[in-house]
Structures are given as structure tokens and as C-alpha cells.
Amino acid sequence: MQNLIDYGISIVIALQGLGDWLTPVMIFFTSFGNEDFFFLVLPLIYWSIDSALGIRVAFILIASNFINLLGKLAFMGPRPYWVSSHVRPLWAETSLGAPSGHAQNSMSVWGIIAAYRKRPLETAICVFLIFIIGLSRIYLGSHFPHDVVLGWLIGGILLWAFLRFWDVVAAWLLTKTFAQQVGVGFLVSILFVIVGFTATSLRSDFQVPQDWITNALRSGTEPDPVDPNGIFTSAGTLFGLAFGAAWTHSLGGYQATGPFWKRAVRYLIGLVGVILFWQVLGGVFPRGDGVLVYSLRFLRYSLVGWWIAGGAPWIFKHFNLTTS
């Protein structure tokens, strides 16, 4: 393992040695794999472009985030700038390194977009983004090459699973009542909490090596590798999306149709709700650890998911913003 780390450090240093002009370019592309970026793009797809694709993107992103959290706890891998003072910390992170969440999410999300759209130019763009996002993580000193490859591999497996089983699961859910659909979503979200909290509990005694901390502090950010908050982010968003999707279906469904101006208005109106539930409540609710904090985080992300899949579409239909 040490040989793999040493080899990875040499690759990172070599890439960073290509010049500082690459830094803003790589920061730009790495943003296309950010959770924050997907929270802005996902509603755009669902509300204003293609609702069927949007709901697929939503659920694969949640699944990828949760699996990535478990993967990081399983591998407990450092980041390059944590273990080598020769690596510049151009993008600071507090979580563990392997597998790369950016690489995994990019393979999952941009992969499902390419597979769903099946258009050569769009597929080429998605493939390029998957590659360049992974490369950017290495250049910025956030990940070793093996972190990125592992992220691509896990993302690829998840993508295959979604393409293979999405229609089967969707057909099964359509045979259920609204209450049963919401119940399934709630049970899966609780399973996320149980599995995730068990995994973090098993790693709660992990002591971050002092040299990792010393090197990481060059970026101004200290490692916080075992943080349960991400569990409740994924679980809450999953439940909210499931609730919203089931509610929307019970009301006759939602299609992202209409002229361009209506699509634009829908996105702007909907984005206000996302910011309200995601950022404003995030500034009001307490942060840290504890049952209250975790419960409020679950609630906040449930509201975000519900708004994207249910609340906003209901408003769009109510105010006649979906018709031609």
C-alpha cells in the first residue's frame, strides 16, 4: 500500500508541476462533480428539461453519496496533501480520500445522463467530464490516482445496477398505494441511517495520525474523517425525494414541458425553495453532533428532496407553468 501511495504522490507532484495556470481550470472542472453543483443541476433537469431523467439522476446521486461514505469508512485512506508536505493543498477536504466521491458521483450521474440520452455529442461531453473531473482531483492534491480509479469503478457498478434494475423497481412501486410508496422510501432511509451509523460507530475510535493533521493544516482545514452528518444528508434527501415523487405521481405525474420562458421561470421559482430549505435552514439549524442535530439535518434534507420532487412541481402545475 505504501508503494501505491508513494507512486501516487509522485504523479500528483508531476501534475502540479505543469504550472499554476492549470489551477483555475482544474478548480472549474472539479466543481462539476461537487454535491453543491448537483443540487443546482438536478432541479434544472427535473423541472425544466426531462423529468424522467431528473428523477433517475436524483436517486443515483443519493445512492452514490451514501455508498461513497461507506467506502471511505472501509478504506480509511488519506489524501495526498495529508501525507506529503510536497503536495500543494489546492482543494481542501475534511473527509477521507478513498474512493473519490467526485469521481464516483461523476461516473454515476454523467454516466446515467449519457446512457439515458443516447446522443453521441452528449455522450462525448459526459465522458470528457467524467475523465477531467477525476484528473482534476489528482492535480488539486485531493486524491491519489487509485482513489479516482476506485471511484470510477464503484460508480460504474452503481450505474450498471441502475440501468439494469430501474425499470423493474419502478414497475413494482407503481403497483403500490401512495402510502406504501412513502413507507418504502421511509424504510430505505432508515436502513441508510442504521447501516451508516453502525459503520461510523465501528470507526469512532480511529485516531488521525499527527503527520496527517500537521500537513492538512497547511490548507487551514483539519481532517474530520468520521462524521455521521453525511448519513443523515443522504437518508433525508432520499426520503424527501421518495415522498415528493410518490405525491406527484398520485396527482397525475409531472412533465417538464412548455415553452422556454416557462421552463426558465420554473427553475428560478424552484431554486428559491431549494435555497430556502437547503441554505437558509442550514444557517438556522444547529450544527455539530447529537440526536437533535442529526434529526434536524434529516428534516432539512427531507424538505429539500420533497420540494424538488413534489412541492415545486405542484406549484408549477397550480400556476399553469407546465403547459404550452
Buried (B, 14 or more C-beta within 10 A) or exposed (E): EEEEBEEBBEBBBEBBEEEEEBBEEBBEBBBBBBBEBBBBBBBBBBBBEBBBBBBBBBBBBBBBBBBBBBBBBBBBBBBBBBBBEBBBBBBBBEBBBBBBBBBBBBBBBBBBBBBBBEEEEBBEBBEEBBBBBBBBBBBBBBBBBBBBBBBBBBBBBBBEEBBEEBEEEEEEBEEEEEEEBBBBBBEBBEEBBEBBBEBBEEBEEEEBEEEBEEBBBBBEEEBEBBEBBBBBBBBBBBBBBBBBBBBBBBEEEBEBEBEEEBBEBBBEBBBEBBBEBBBEBBEEBEEEEEEEBBEBBBBBBBBBBBBBBBBBBBBBBEEEBBEE
